[in-house]
Amino acid sequence: YYSYSVWSGNIPLKFSFGNWDIAKQDNPHLAKSLGKKAFVLAKQLESQNFNVAMMGDRGVGKTSLALAMLGHLMSHGRSGMFVSTAELLRMVNDKYEDTSLRSKLINITRSMIEVDVLVLDDFGTEGGMTGNIKPVHKDLQ
């Protein structure tokens, strides 16, 4: 499933809990706490299935911690996939002009349904922002 991941700029990203540098955050105490919470959630997800939603301002580390959780779970036998929703929307919009994207989108969609761990990066922001309302684009709903 990982091979069907959808990356912005087609560049795969990697991040581990060992790379979480609290000194790079505005509030190192809070960053340490959030890193620990993400690690605890990843440990729980080794044997339990539940959803995790991360919200916060741009640049606070949501994607990094999600990638660390994904990597941890994949190293513990769970299948994993990362999907940049902005890039997925671009593919959905381009499928009419580039027919090769249709079969790729079918495989991505199937994989998103079947995979154990799915990270949807920036889900909601691909629809544009209107004040505090961040609607999910209709084609991705």
Summary of the structure (lengths in Angstrom):
residues: 141
radius of gyration: 15.9
end to end distance: 21.0
largest distance: 49.3
contacts: 358
relative contact order: 0.17
helix: 51%
strand: 9%
